[in-house]
Amino acid sequence: MNEAQRLFDLEGHVALVTGGNGGLGLAMAKGLIKAGARVAIWGRNEAKNVAAVAELAELGGQAHSFVADVTDPASSAAAFDRTIAAFGKIDSCFANAGGAGTRGAFVDLDRSAWLATNDLNVLSVIDTFQLATRHWQERQAGGKLIVTSSIAAILGLPNSAGYCLTKAAVTGLVRSLAIELGRSGIQVNAILPGFIETEMSLNTPKAFQDGCRRRAASGKIGQLEDMEGIAVYLASQQSNFMTGQALVLDGGHSIFPL
């Protein structure tokens, strides 16, 4: 192992990735595995969980999956207990599970749509982060809290007010928790991906996808592999002095002039 590899060596590290059985979550899990971490995958679909663990095993890493519905606090708590029983600890917690929620005109969205999106994208993050934080407090150890937000937290998207609102909310949560937990050795950060090719993002109109490509300073849309490095960095000791930050990973989409 050369000096550069040692900088981001995660040997002995245990990472929890919610929604880790596909898309951005699985991409981050792959990066963590490649860096030497052991990974706990949470997802609702057991078949997808098993397939994700098999993919991670092919990379030479150790991973286990746990069925969990992060919108159900009891399900999350049970999955967390099983995770600790399997690994003995966690060192980083990636609250990645989430979704687009109900799309539609602002005036047409009823209260149930707003609440459902909030449950999925905000309350699930709070529940997961609380479980991890209590674990570290009991161990008197530090740790890493990372949430997958979105550039929708800083850019507007039409007919997606609930999604934008909830992604802005968890980005604000990061700043508050960074201050509250910083003296106990816990760093809290958000990743704000732009358009990255996933099953969810490719289920959007082609005109929207083409627009994202045009707006990116790089002239590209992201690939899943682009999530690997930032996950490793935020889990590693090299990010110990970074907290309360919203790291934008969008190929320059959010800075491109109109």
Summary of the structure (lengths in Angstrom):
residues: 258
radius of gyration: 17.6
end to end distance: 45.2
largest distance: 56.9
contacts: 897
relative contact order: 0.15
helix: 52%
strand: 16%
